[in-house]
Amino acid sequence: MYVISIAAGLAGCHPRTLRIYEEEGLLDPVRTDTNIRLYSDEDLERVRAIRYLTQTRGVNLAGVKLLLQLRDAADLMDEIATELAREDAEAEAQQTIEVTHGPTTRRPRLRQRQKGVEL
């Protein structure tokens, strides 16, 4: 964790830039009990991404905010897809065990209603 002056030096920007990014909702540094901002390595990577988008690609801060939200949503979707794939693999492994060794325990059959018809 770095205080704002060190973090700004490592990110290659002015401390005011980090404050602006925070005001715009692009960064959320942790704060100490005495309200001192502390930046992590992850925060610094985010600052570098923001600076690349604004300085190299010409994106304004509103555009950067949108892009970062989309990236966060994409990361979430990747995590969900990974979790679902893991659950599918576990279910398939369980099915394989049941087919080769027989079911370990009987599960009650669940009945569902669909449009008033019992299945």
Rosetta blueprint (number, residue, H / E / L):
1 M L
2 Y E
3 V E
4 I H
5 S H
6 I H
7 A H
8 A H
9 G H
10 L H
11 A H
12 G L
13 C L
14 H L
15 P H
16 R H
17 T H
18 L H
19 R H
20 I H
21 Y H
22 E H
23 E H
24 E L
25 G L
26 L L
27 L L
28 D L
29 P L
30 V E
31 R E
32 T L
33 D L
34 T L
35 N L
36 I L
37 R E
38 L E
39 Y E
40 S L
41 D H
42 E H
43 D H
44 L H
45 E H
46 R H
47 V H
48 R H
49 A H
50 I H
51 R H
52 Y H
53 L H
54 T H
55 Q H
56 T H
57 R L
58 G L
59 V L
60 N L
61 L H
62 A H
63 G H
64 V H
65 K H
66 L H
67 L H
68 L H
69 Q H
70 L H
71 R H
72 D H
73 A H
74 A H
75 D H
76 L H
77 M H
78 D H
79 E H
80 I H
81 A H
82 T H
83 E H
84 L H
85 A H
86 R H
87 E H
88 D H
89 A H
90 E H
91 A H
92 E H
93 A H
94 Q H
95 Q H
96 T H
97 I H
98 E H
99 V H
100 T H
101 H H
102 G L
103 P L
104 T L
105 T L
106 R L
107 R L
108 P L
109 R L
110 L L
111 R L
112 Q L
113 R E
114 Q E
115 K L
116 G L
117 V E
118 E E
119 L L
